[in-house]
Structure formats: structure tokens, C-alpha cells
Amino acid sequence: MAAVPTNDGATLVLAYFPQARFDEVRADVQRAHLDQVRTTAPSLFDRVQAGRRVEALRGTGDQQNFFRQATGPGWALVGDAGHHKDSITARGISDAFSQAESLVRHVGDGLADPARLETALRRYADDRDESLVEGYRATLATAQLETPETRLSLLRAVQSDPELTAIYFDMVAGVEPARALYTPKLLALL
């Protein structure tokens, strides 16, 4: 579950389900969504019941996870064209911006020199894969929707401290590496 403030005072209420349940959920989206909110976040359920829906419910049951070849002779892929992972961590747009910046940094003004461009594209591809693999693996693990007790303990500790909460969301967004979260303060709370 996630609740995200949006425009005009509305809140986006997201519910995640295992992909294997897609046909079941699709058969009665409204019921499935409300049941998920009620069982997963009862206090949010009360708020949803008191509110009004302003948009249709939307979803997908087929989120492909992949890395494509990042570059070739005179071309490069950025964003979802070259790399996609489940939307549960909402890192797609951040990753796309980082990839675009990386491509520009590597290529620079080297478009006119084929040998220089080839080297720059190869370096971009290597950097792209290296920078994304940790977040990719973490996202796929999160998308399994299994919450071991160790993760719940981590989340309880993080929620108790605003500084740790900020670091946690930076980590989820890909701004900080996972190791940034494991400060002495967090370790004392675990």
C-alpha cells in the first residue's frame, strides 16, 4: 500500500498485488482495491471510505523487468527503452534522468568523432549497468510482496526517526546507496 498526495488535495492510493492474482483482481477491481486497503492499512481504509474517488482505478498485470543492450553503433537507449523494473519503487523517472545525464557526460562533444563516440558509448553502457543493478535487484525483491520480519524491523526503526526516514526514501529513490541507511543510529534501533 502507498498513499501519495497529488494535485487539488487528492491522494493517490496504490494497492499492489502479486501478478498471479491479476485476473482475480481485474474481475472486481473496486472490491479488490478496497479489501487490500482494509486489510493492509485499516486507518487508511477509514480515510478512503470517508473520501470520494476522483479518477478511475488503473493497473497492470504485466510489468516486464529487463536490461536491454544500452548502446550500439551511433545509438544509445535511456529510460524504459533500455531498462525497466517493476514500478513498486517508483524509480523509473529518476533512473531515466540519471541515465540521460550520464550519456551526456560520457559523450560530451564527441558526436563528430566516431572512435571517440564508440568509446564514450561503451563507457556509458558499463556505467549504466553498474549504477542500476543494485536498485534493480532490490526492486525485484520488493515486488515479490514478501515482508520478512527483518524488513519489518527495519521499517519500524526507520519510521521512528525523521532523519532515517529521509535517508530511507532517498535510498528507495536511488539518490543514496543502501549503505547510507545503515548508520550507527539505525543499528542502535534494530
Backbone as ProteinMPNN parsed JSONL, in Angstrom:
{"seq_chain_A": "MAAVPTNDGATLVLAYFPQARFDEVRADVQRAHLDQVRTTAPSLFDRVQAGRRVEALRGTGDQQNFFRQATGPGWALVGDAGHHKDSITARGISDAFSQAESLVRHVGDGLADPARLETALRRYADDRDESLVEGYRATLATAQLETPETRLSLLRAVQSDPELTAIYFDMVAGVEPARALYTPKLLALL", "coords_chain_A": {"N_chain_A": [[0.846, -1.179, 0.0], [0.369, 2.252, -0.62], [0.123, 5.73, -0.064], [-0.12, 8.698, -1.66], [0.158, 12.125, -1.747], [-1.384, 14.223, -4.171], [-2.336, 16.441, -6.808], [-4.663, 19.208, -6.299], [-5.566, 18.583, -3.713], [-6.047, 15.881, -3.691], [-5.407, 12.364, -3.088], [-3.354, 9.777, -4.108], [-4.011, 6.445, -3.914], [-2.384, 3.595, -3.722], [-2.449, 0.154, -4.433], [-0.872, -2.912, -4.217], [-0.559, -6.078, -5.754], [0.211, -9.582, -6.036], [1.376, -10.575, -9.261], [0.272, -12.929, -10.156], [-2.318, -12.859, -9.257], [-3.696, -11.247, -10.961], [-5.909, -11.693, -12.81], [-7.991, -12.321, -11.021], [-8.143, -9.933, -9.473], [-8.716, -8.118, -11.468], [-11.282, -8.882, -12.172], [-12.999, -7.753, -10.277], [-12.233, -4.914, -9.595], [-12.683, -2.679, -7.893], [-13.614, -3.871, -5.468], [-11.408, -5.523, -4.855], [-9.372, -3.616, -4.544], [-10.334, -2.043, -2.363], [-10.517, -4.062, -0.399], [-7.821, -4.719, -0.138], [-6.771, -2.324, 0.855], [-8.208, -2.165, 3.273], [-7.358, -4.493, 4.686], [-4.597, -4.196, 4.765], [-3.931, -1.576, 5.514], [-5.644, -0.384, 7.769], [-6.309, 2.158, 8.994], [-5.971, 3.902, 6.881], [-7.933, 2.905, 5.232], [-10.286, 3.796, 6.51], [-10.076, 6.531, 5.953], [-10.195, 6.466, 3.143], [-12.769, 5.482, 2.768], [-14.219, 7.63, 3.755], [-13.677, 9.536, 1.906], [-13.847, 10.579, -1.576], [-13.778, 9.023, -4.744], [-11.869, 10.275, -7.383], [-10.836, 9.619, -9.8], [-10.648, 6.98, -12.242], [-9.877, 3.591, -11.319], [-6.733, 2.194, -12.029], [-4.458, -0.161, -13.474], [-1.9, -2.694, -13.92], [-1.01, -5.921, -15.047], [1.255, -6.952, -16.0], [4.267, -6.38, -15.759], [7.154, -6.06, -17.196], [10.484, -6.941, -16.531], [13.677, -5.921, -17.281], [16.953, -5.645, -18.8], [18.151, -4.098, -21.568], [20.482, -4.156, -24.304], [22.556, -1.418, -24.008], [23.765, 0.322, -25.838], [24.79, 0.867, -29.266], [26.214, 0.958, -32.574], [26.457, 4.259, -32.924], [24.119, 4.792, -31.47], [22.081, 5.017, -28.485], [20.31, 3.854, -25.612], [18.045, 5.147, -23.225], [16.31, 5.36, -20.083], [13.124, 3.666, -19.861], [13.335, 2.427, -22.307], [15.714, 1.059, -22.395], [15.975, -0.211, -19.976], [14.003, -1.641, -17.55], [12.058, -1.921, -14.628], [9.877, -3.289, -12.146], [7.243, -1.128, -11.12], [6.931, -0.655, -8.433], [8.786, 0.586, -6.716], [8.951, 3.067, -7.772], [11.078, 4.23, -9.257], [11.613, 4.688, -11.893], [11.521, 7.181, -13.44], [13.449, 8.724, -12.135], [15.71, 7.135, -12.545], [15.806, 7.275, -15.334], [16.396, 10.005, -15.775], [18.932, 10.091, -14.563], [20.326, 8.362, -16.262], [20.197, 9.78, -18.685], [21.689, 12.064, -18.011], [24.147, 10.817, -17.519], [24.739, 9.775, -20.065], [25.077, 12.154, -21.559], [27.242, 13.24, -20.171], [29.232, 11.331, -20.732], [29.368, 11.297, -23.574], [29.541, 13.994, -24.336], [30.993, 16.434, -26.343], [31.592, 14.699, -28.353], [30.294, 13.679, -30.622], [30.952, 14.014, -33.312], [33.245, 12.589, -33.792], [33.818, 9.439, -34.643], [35.345, 7.287, -33.429], [35.849, 8.238, -30.857], [33.215, 8.577, -30.019], [32.3, 5.921, -30.021], [33.841, 4.79, -27.934], [32.934, 6.391, -25.815], [30.217, 5.674, -25.732], [30.419, 2.981, -25.04], [31.513, 3.202, -22.481], [29.432, 4.586, -21.239], [27.436, 2.58, -21.335], [28.555, 0.601, -19.681], [28.693, 2.01, -17.234], [25.969, 2.582, -16.873], [24.81, 0.029, -16.459], [26.227, -0.826, -14.173], [25.461, 1.133, -12.302], [22.743, 0.694, -12.014], [22.153, -1.928, -11.238], [22.032, -2.698, -8.469], [19.725, -1.339, -7.48], [17.87, -2.471, -9.198], [17.853, -5.192, -8.462], [16.962, -4.902, -5.806], [14.443, -3.786, -6.236], [13.117, -5.867, -7.608], [13.082, -7.747, -5.563], [11.454, -6.432, -3.693], [9.088, -6.323, -5.157], [8.169, -8.884, -4.954], [6.494, -8.919, -2.862], [6.79, -9.994, -0.36], [7.32, -9.826, 3.042], [9.714, -10.099, 5.119], [10.442, -10.594, 8.629], [12.779, -9.236, 9.327], [12.843, -7.097, 7.532], [10.511, -5.751, 8.292], [11.276, -4.984, 10.879], [13.324, -3.225, 10.232], [11.849, -1.218, 8.869], [10.166, -0.335, 10.931], [12.064, 0.769, 12.667], [13.134, 2.806, 11.051], [10.887, 4.451, 10.652], [10.659, 5.664, 13.075], [12.336, 7.808, 13.249], [12.893, 10.938, 11.865], [15.19, 11.707, 10.337], [16.3, 9.234, 9.546], [14.13, 8.308, 8.105], [14.123, 10.09, 5.939], [16.596, 9.432, 4.754], [16.033, 6.789, 4.092], [13.973, 7.059, 2.124], [15.418, 8.449, 0.208], [17.195, 6.438, -0.452], [15.443, 4.495, -1.522], [14.59, 5.931, -3.733], [16.865, 5.942, -5.186], [18.76, 7.868, -4.851], [20.553, 7.715, -2.789], [22.913, 5.192, -1.798], [22.207, 1.872, -0.485], [23.857, 1.399, 1.711], [24.066, 3.868, 2.956], [21.969, 4.109, 4.678], [22.474, 2.469, 6.829], [23.407, 3.51, 9.441], [25.089, 4.297, 12.595], [23.015, 5.177, 14.237], [20.676, 3.914, 13.185], [21.41, 1.22, 13.501], [21.481, 1.052, 16.274], [18.799, 1.196, 16.824], [17.797, -1.131, 15.804]], "CA_chain_A": [[0.0, 0.0, 0.0], [1.015, 3.556, -0.567], [-0.767, 6.873, -0.203], [0.742, 9.771, -2.139], [-0.587, 13.349, -2.055], [-1.255, 14.699, -5.55], [-2.852, 17.79, -7.029], [-6.025, 19.577, -5.894], [-5.909, 17.965, -2.439], [-6.331, 14.453, -3.854], [-4.368, 11.421, -2.674], [-3.272, 8.545, -4.886], [-3.941, 5.286, -3.025], [-1.902, 2.478, -4.529], [-2.501, -1.188, -3.847], [-0.09, -3.86, -5.013], [-0.961, -7.481, -5.66], [1.063, -10.463, -6.851], [0.906, -10.641, -10.648], [-0.524, -14.143, -10.329], [-3.709, -12.558, -8.897], [-4.197, -10.212, -11.867], [-7.258, -11.991, -13.316], [-8.913, -12.203, -9.887], [-8.283, -8.515, -9.15], [-9.352, -7.479, -12.622], [-12.707, -9.241, -12.2], [-13.717, -6.788, -9.438], [-11.147, -4.025, -9.196], [-13.102, -1.86, -6.746], [-13.622, -4.719, -4.276], [-10.033, -5.946, -4.558], [-8.643, -2.452, -4.051], [-10.801, -1.718, -1.012], [-10.114, -5.151, 0.504], [-6.386, -4.6, 0.108], [-6.581, -1.178, 1.746], [-8.771, -2.518, 4.58], [-6.561, -5.493, 5.397], [-3.197, -3.791, 4.864], [-3.804, -0.259, 6.167], [-7.005, -0.072, 8.25], [-6.56, 3.588, 9.227], [-6.125, 4.49, 5.556], [-9.241, 2.466, 4.747], [-11.291, 4.723, 7.04], [-9.958, 7.787, 5.195], [-10.679, 6.207, 1.787], [-14.233, 5.373, 2.854], [-14.775, 8.962, 4.004], [-13.387, 10.395, 0.762], [-14.528, 10.244, -2.827], [-12.855, 8.694, -5.825], [-11.9, 11.319, -8.408], [-10.323, 9.029, -11.043], [-10.851, 5.536, -12.381], [-8.772, 2.746, -10.871], [-5.929, 1.705, -13.139], [-3.426, -1.093, -13.055], [-1.315, -3.562, -14.925], [-0.64, -7.239, -14.534], [2.372, -7.456, -16.786], [5.392, -5.453, -15.711], [8.361, -6.761, -17.625], [11.733, -6.479, -15.926], [14.728, -6.267, -18.233], [18.034, -4.782, -19.259], [18.486, -4.267, -22.981], [21.787, -3.614, -24.677], [22.443, 0.032, -23.82], [24.275, 1.119, -26.956], [25.251, 0.222, -30.491], [26.913, 1.924, -33.44], [25.797, 5.549, -33.086], [22.854, 4.923, -30.751], [22.047, 4.684, -27.057], [18.989, 3.808, -25.001], [17.916, 5.64, -21.85], [14.983, 5.151, -19.51], [12.465, 2.373, -20.034], [13.722, 1.794, -23.567], [16.857, 0.193, -22.187], [15.985, -0.849, -18.665], [12.718, -1.471, -16.87], [11.8, -2.758, -13.466], [8.555, -3.108, -11.552], [7.007, 0.254, -10.692], [6.664, -0.596, -6.987], [9.687, 1.526, -6.045], [8.785, 4.372, -8.426], [12.393, 4.76, -9.595], [11.795, 4.775, -13.334], [11.826, 8.51, -13.962], [14.74, 9.123, -11.569], [16.738, 6.388, -13.274], [15.889, 7.807, -16.704], [17.138, 11.272, -15.714], [20.342, 9.774, -14.288], [20.904, 7.794, -17.481], [20.368, 10.86, -19.667], [22.839, 12.859, -17.567], [25.341, 10.013, -17.725], [25.014, 9.729, -21.505], [25.613, 13.461, -21.951], [28.573, 13.362, -19.553], [30.167, 10.466, -21.444], [29.513, 11.656, -24.99], [30.004, 15.379, -24.418], [31.009, 16.981, -27.702], [32.251, 13.693, -29.169], [29.433, 13.106, -31.658], [31.547, 14.108, -34.652], [34.412, 11.706, -33.877], [33.284, 8.078, -34.476], [36.114, 6.474, -32.478], [35.586, 8.805, -29.532], [31.82, 8.27, -29.708], [32.207, 4.489, -29.702], [34.4, 4.621, -26.591], [32.027, 7.049, -24.869], [29.005, 4.863, -25.611], [30.775, 1.765, -24.303], [31.647, 3.601, -21.066], [28.071, 4.865, -20.763], [26.755, 1.299, -21.139], [29.116, -0.029, -18.478], [28.262, 2.793, -16.069], [24.526, 2.406, -16.702], [24.532, -1.27, -15.848], [26.784, -0.847, -12.818], [24.709, 2.013, -11.404], [21.352, 0.278, -11.872], [21.933, -3.321, -10.852], [21.63, -2.807, -7.058], [18.323, -0.933, -7.393], [17.092, -3.456, -9.957], [17.679, -6.374, -7.596], [16.134, -4.516, -4.665], [13.071, -3.615, -6.714], [12.541, -7.187, -7.872], [12.815, -8.371, -4.263], [10.289, -5.744, -3.134], [7.913, -6.679, -5.961], [7.682, -10.208, -4.546], [5.488, -8.624, -1.843], [7.047, -10.77, 0.846], [7.899, -8.917, 4.013], [10.299, -10.84, 6.238], [10.492, -9.862, 9.897], [13.934, -8.326, 9.345], [12.446, -5.871, 6.819], [9.558, -5.038, 9.146], [12.057, -4.353, 11.948], [13.999, -2.079, 9.62], [10.866, -0.166, 8.601], [9.739, 0.224, 12.22], [13.149, 1.623, 13.157], [13.231, 3.972, 10.176], [9.755, 5.358, 10.843], [10.753, 6.324, 14.373], [13.287, 8.909, 13.204], [12.747, 11.687, 10.604], [16.423, 11.67, 9.552], [16.378, 7.91, 8.934], [13.057, 8.241, 7.11], [14.599, 10.818, 4.751], [17.64, 8.62, 4.114], [15.363, 5.612, 3.525], [13.313, 7.415, 0.873], [16.483, 8.74, -0.763], [17.709, 5.144, -0.893], [14.432, 3.903, -2.399], [14.567, 6.709, -4.973], [18.119, 5.781, -5.904], [19.627, 9.014, -4.609], [21.58, 7.241, -1.862], [23.066, 3.732, -1.792], [21.655, 1.213, 0.709], [24.784, 1.506, 2.849], [23.878, 5.158, 3.618], [20.939, 3.96, 5.705], [22.953, 1.688, 7.969], [24.184, 4.397, 10.304], [25.055, 3.849, 13.991], [21.691, 5.47, 14.793], [19.771, 2.84, 12.789], [21.85, -0.033, 14.111], [21.074, 1.088, 17.678], [17.351, 0.99, 16.893], [17.458, -2.501, 15.381]], "C_chain_A": [[0.881, 1.227, 0.0], [-0.055, 4.616, -0.732], [0.12, 8.078, -0.513], [-0.111, 11.004, -2.429], [-0.336, 13.774, -3.505], [-1.856, 16.09, -5.649], [-4.275, 17.95, -6.494], [-6.489, 18.87, -4.625], [-6.227, 16.479, -2.527], [-5.137, 13.624, -3.372], [-4.469, 10.18, -3.543], [-3.094, 7.396, -3.901], [-3.617, 4.074, -3.88], [-2.032, 1.175, -3.748], [-1.752, -2.127, -4.78], [-0.567, -5.272, -4.722], [0.068, -8.324, -6.403], [0.497, -10.547, -8.271], [0.035, -11.862, -10.895], [-1.997, -13.911, -10.001], [-4.371, -11.581, -9.875], [-5.626, -10.49, -12.342], [-8.312, -11.862, -12.222], [-9.191, -10.734, -9.559], [-9.048, -7.799, -10.252], [-10.864, -7.737, -12.679], [-13.556, -8.293, -11.359], [-12.686, -5.856, -8.803], [-11.504, -3.237, -7.935], [-13.052, -2.68, -5.458], [-12.205, -5.106, -3.877], [-9.23, -4.795, -3.96], [-9.048, -2.135, -2.618], [-10.42, -2.802, -0.006], [-8.635, -5.046, 0.854], [-6.098, -3.441, 1.051], [-7.039, -1.548, 3.155], [-7.868, -3.475, 5.354], [-5.122, -5.043, 5.625], [-3.014, -2.504, 5.656], [-5.169, 0.199, 6.665], [-7.273, 1.413, 8.485], [-6.697, 4.339, 7.901], [-7.485, 4.12, 4.976], [-10.337, 3.407, 5.233], [-11.274, 6.043, 6.276], [-10.486, 7.615, 3.773], [-12.204, 6.146, 1.786], [-14.891, 6.74, 3.033], [-14.578, 9.898, 2.812], [-14.232, 10.04, -0.448], [-13.478, 9.979, -3.901], [-13.001, 9.753, -6.914], [-11.378, 10.823, -9.753], [-10.668, 7.55, -11.065], [-9.645, 4.792, -11.812], [-8.055, 2.205, -12.1], [-4.881, 0.744, -12.611], [-2.874, -1.869, -14.222], [-0.938, -4.881, -14.278], [0.577, -7.788, -15.235], [3.492, -6.418, -16.812], [6.662, -6.238, -16.018], [9.589, -6.117, -16.98], [12.866, -6.898, -16.845], [15.825, -5.217, -18.288], [18.21, -5.098, -20.733], [19.905, -3.745, -23.205], [21.664, -2.098, -24.693], [22.831, 0.844, -25.037], [24.615, 0.223, -28.139], [25.92, 1.28, -31.345], [26.095, 3.207, -33.652], [24.482, 5.707, -32.37], [23.012, 4.519, -29.289], [20.601, 4.691, -26.585], [19.068, 4.394, -23.595], [16.498, 5.355, -21.389], [14.453, 3.765, -19.794], [12.803, 1.698, -21.357], [14.842, 0.784, -23.352], [16.834, -0.612, -20.915], [14.632, -0.595, -18.016], [12.644, -2.417, -15.702], [10.424, -2.407, -12.93], [8.411, -1.688, -10.996], [6.857, 0.41, -9.185], [7.569, 0.38, -6.251], [9.683, 2.909, -6.689], [10.12, 5.025, -8.786], [12.582, 5.008, -11.082], [12.217, 6.14, -13.832], [13.164, 9.012, -13.417], [15.876, 8.429, -12.298], [16.902, 6.921, -14.692], [16.663, 9.125, -16.728], [18.619, 11.016, -15.477], [21.03, 9.215, -15.527], [21.146, 8.877, -18.526], [21.562, 11.737, -19.295], [24.144, 12.112, -17.815], [25.723, 9.957, -19.203], [25.636, 11.039, -21.979], [27.031, 13.637, -21.404], [29.599, 12.524, -20.315], [30.418, 10.923, -22.881], [30.062, 13.068, -25.139], [29.909, 15.911, -25.839], [31.638, 15.985, -28.683], [31.413, 13.091, -30.278], [30.097, 13.074, -33.033], [32.726, 13.152, -34.856], [33.965, 10.267, -33.612], [34.036, 7.227, -33.455], [35.854, 6.941, -31.044], [34.155, 8.491, -29.091], [31.669, 6.803, -29.302], [32.727, 4.208, -28.29], [33.465, 5.206, -25.54], [30.768, 6.224, -24.658], [29.281, 3.585, -24.823], [30.884, 2.084, -22.801], [30.285, 3.922, -20.463], [27.355, 3.554, -20.447], [27.253, 0.61, -19.871], [28.645, 0.687, -17.217], [26.771, 2.614, -15.806], [24.242, 1.109, -15.972], [25.032, -1.321, -14.409], [25.94, -0.019, -11.852], [23.287, 1.524, -11.147], [21.147, -1.096, -11.251], [21.479, -3.469, -9.391], [20.147, -2.461, -6.895], [17.397, -1.906, -8.105], [16.814, -4.674, -9.081], [16.775, -6.055, -6.407], [14.673, -4.354, -5.071], [12.409, -4.961, -6.969], [12.231, -7.918, -6.571], [11.57, -7.75, -3.626], [9.012, -6.158, -3.855], [7.389, -8.073, -5.644], [6.603, -10.095, -3.473], [5.593, -9.547, -0.63], [7.762, -9.844, 1.817], [8.442, -9.72, 5.193], [10.381, -9.965, 7.49], [11.666, -8.89, 9.95], [13.604, -7.015, 8.632], [11.46, -5.061, 7.647], [10.28, -4.331, 10.29], [12.765, -3.109, 11.423], [13.011, -0.93, 9.425], [10.358, 0.466, 9.888], [10.813, 1.168, 12.772], [13.234, 2.916, 12.348], [12.104, 4.957, 10.456], [9.836, 6.125, 12.157], [11.653, 7.557, 14.362], [13.192, 9.636, 11.864], [13.995, 11.657, 9.721], [16.57, 10.324, 8.836], [15.307, 7.736, 7.862], [13.496, 8.929, 5.822], [15.66, 10.017, 4.008], [17.004, 7.411, 3.433], [14.72, 5.959, 2.18], [14.318, 7.843, -0.197], [17.055, 7.442, -1.318], [16.718, 4.488, -1.868], [14.406, 4.618, -3.747], [15.856, 6.578, -5.77], [19.085, 6.935, -5.729], [20.804, 8.622, -3.72], [21.711, 5.726, -1.994], [22.516, 3.155, -0.495], [22.561, 1.389, 1.918], [24.619, 2.831, 3.597], [22.873, 5.067, 4.761], [21.485, 3.317, 6.976], [23.951, 2.488, 8.808], [24.186, 3.817, 11.72], [23.68, 4.089, 14.638], [20.702, 4.355, 14.452], [20.14, 1.534, 13.488], [21.474, -0.086, 15.596], [19.581, 0.818, 17.836], [16.937, -0.444, 16.526], [17.674, -3.45, 16.501]], "O_chain_A": [[1.985, 1.233, 0.546], [-1.028, 4.419, -1.46], [1.0, 8.432, 0.272], [-1.01, 10.943, -3.267], [0.789, 13.693, -3.999], [-1.876, 16.832, -4.666], [-4.989, 16.972, -6.268], [-7.677, 18.586, -4.474], [-6.638, 15.878, -1.535], [-4.016, 14.121, -3.265], [-5.545, 9.602, -3.693], [-2.128, 7.377, -3.138], [-4.446, 3.59, -4.65], [-1.755, 1.121, -2.55], [-1.98, -2.129, -5.989], [-0.928, -5.61, -3.594], [0.731, -7.824, -7.311], [-0.719, -10.586, -8.456], [-0.846, -11.831, -11.753], [-2.846, -14.693, -10.428], [-5.493, -11.136, -9.634], [-6.472, -9.598, -12.279], [-9.404, -11.35, -12.469], [-10.346, -10.342, -9.389], [-9.922, -6.974, -9.985], [-11.625, -6.907, -13.175], [-14.717, -8.052, -11.691], [-12.325, -5.999, -7.635], [-10.695, -3.147, -7.011], [-12.499, -2.221, -4.459], [-11.841, -5.029, -2.704], [-8.499, -4.979, -2.987], [-8.187, -1.975, -1.752], [-10.041, -2.489, 1.123], [-8.244, -5.257, 2.002], [-5.268, -3.565, 1.951], [-6.334, -1.274, 4.126], [-7.64, -3.284, 6.549], [-4.492, -5.474, 6.59], [-2.038, -2.364, 6.392], [-5.789, 1.072, 6.058], [-8.374, 1.882, 8.197], [-7.456, 5.304, 7.811], [-8.116, 4.934, 4.302], [-11.22, 3.78, 4.461], [-12.327, 6.609, 5.983], [-11.149, 8.509, 3.248], [-12.85, 6.702, 0.898], [-15.987, 6.979, 2.526], [-15.237, 10.933, 2.718], [-15.206, 9.294, -0.348], [-12.434, 10.628, -3.95], [-14.114, 10.088, -7.318], [-11.47, 11.541, -10.748], [-10.945, 6.949, -10.027], [-8.527, 5.307, -11.825], [-8.684, 1.809, -13.081], [-4.47, 0.824, -11.453], [-3.319, -1.724, -15.36], [-0.59, -4.934, -13.098], [0.902, -8.966, -15.085], [3.636, -5.672, -17.781], [7.165, -6.986, -15.179], [9.698, -4.893, -16.904], [13.013, -8.079, -17.159], [15.646, -4.069, -17.88], [18.399, -6.258, -21.1], [20.444, -2.992, -22.394], [20.76, -1.555, -25.328], [22.297, 1.931, -25.256], [24.711, -0.998, -28.021], [26.165, 2.39, -30.874], [25.163, 3.233, -34.455], [23.769, 6.677, -32.629], [23.932, 3.794, -28.913], [19.772, 5.444, -27.097], [20.035, 4.165, -22.868], [15.599, 5.135, -22.201], [15.214, 2.809, -19.948], [12.571, 0.498, -21.505], [14.911, -0.23, -24.047], [17.577, -1.583, -20.773], [14.176, 0.546, -17.946], [13.1, -3.558, -15.767], [9.879, -1.346, -13.233], [9.368, -1.125, -10.463], [6.67, 1.529, -8.708], [7.15, 0.954, -5.245], [10.346, 3.822, -6.197], [10.276, 6.237, -8.638], [13.635, 5.501, -11.487], [13.188, 6.244, -14.582], [13.93, 9.649, -14.14], [16.883, 9.053, -12.632], [18.022, 7.009, -15.194], [17.497, 9.337, -17.608], [19.47, 11.643, -16.108], [22.18, 9.552, -15.811], [22.189, 8.887, -19.18], [22.354, 12.11, -20.159], [25.127, 12.698, -18.267], [26.899, 10.077, -19.548], [26.617, 11.028, -22.721], [27.913, 14.13, -22.107], [30.726, 12.973, -20.521], [31.559, 10.93, -23.343], [30.941, 13.316, -25.965], [28.85, 15.841, -26.463], [32.157, 16.384, -29.725], [31.8, 12.063, -30.832], [29.816, 12.18, -33.831], [33.153, 12.937, -35.99], [33.752, 9.905, -32.454], [33.403, 6.507, -32.682], [35.665, 6.128, -30.139], [33.915, 8.177, -27.925], [30.974, 6.495, -28.333], [32.101, 3.461, -27.538], [33.23, 4.592, -24.499], [30.298, 6.087, -23.528], [28.448, 3.161, -24.022], [30.403, 1.322, -21.962], [30.012, 3.574, -19.315], [26.729, 3.434, -19.394], [26.458, 0.099, -19.083], [28.245, 0.045, -16.246], [26.351, 2.507, -14.654], [23.516, 1.094, -14.978], [24.328, -1.807, -13.524], [25.727, -0.425, -10.71], [22.683, 1.91, -10.146], [20.049, -1.392, -10.779], [20.614, -4.298, -9.11], [19.401, -3.198, -6.25], [16.271, -2.138, -7.664], [15.674, -5.127, -8.975], [15.916, -6.859, -6.048], [13.772, -4.744, -4.328], [11.259, -5.169, -6.583], [11.231, -8.631, -6.483], [10.729, -8.465, -3.082], [7.969, -6.326, -3.223], [6.27, -8.409, -6.031], [5.884, -11.058, -3.205], [4.597, -9.836, 0.034], [8.71, -9.155, 1.44], [7.719, -9.989, 6.152], [10.388, -8.737, 7.4], [11.555, -7.826, 10.558], [14.03, -5.946, 9.068], [11.551, -3.834, 7.706], [9.934, -3.2, 10.634], [12.8, -2.073, 12.087], [13.311, 0.21, 9.779], [10.14, 1.676, 9.935], [10.496, 2.242, 13.283], [13.39, 3.997, 12.915], [12.333, 6.166, 10.494], [9.149, 7.133, 12.328], [11.726, 8.276, 15.358], [13.39, 9.014, 10.82], [13.884, 11.591, 8.497], [16.925, 10.28, 7.658], [15.543, 7.098, 6.837], [13.266, 8.407, 4.731], [15.631, 9.929, 2.781], [17.391, 7.049, 2.322], [14.902, 5.233, 1.203], [14.086, 7.618, -1.385], [17.363, 7.351, -2.507], [17.12, 3.985, -2.917], [14.223, 3.982, -4.786], [15.935, 7.049, -6.904], [20.124, 6.979, -6.389], [21.912, 9.133, -3.88], [20.724, 5.045, -2.271], [22.375, 3.877, 0.492], [22.071, 1.516, 3.04], [24.996, 2.917, 4.766], [22.923, 5.859, 5.702], [21.003, 3.597, 8.073], [25.143, 2.187, 8.871], [23.378, 2.939, 12.024], [23.238, 3.305, 15.478], [19.967, 3.895, 15.326], [19.271, 0.832, 14.005], [21.18, -1.161, 16.117], [19.146, 0.279, 18.854], [15.857, -0.901, 16.899], [17.446, -4.65, 16.345]]}, "name": "protein", "num_of_chains": 1, "seq": "MAAVPTNDGATLVLAYFPQARFDEVRADVQRAHLDQVRTTAPSLFDRVQAGRRVEALRGTGDQQNFFRQATGPGWALVGDAGHHKDSITARGISDAFSQAESLVRHVGDGLADPARLETALRRYADDRDESLVEGYRATLATAQLETPETRLSLLRAVQSDPELTAIYFDMVAGVEPARALYTPKLLALL"}
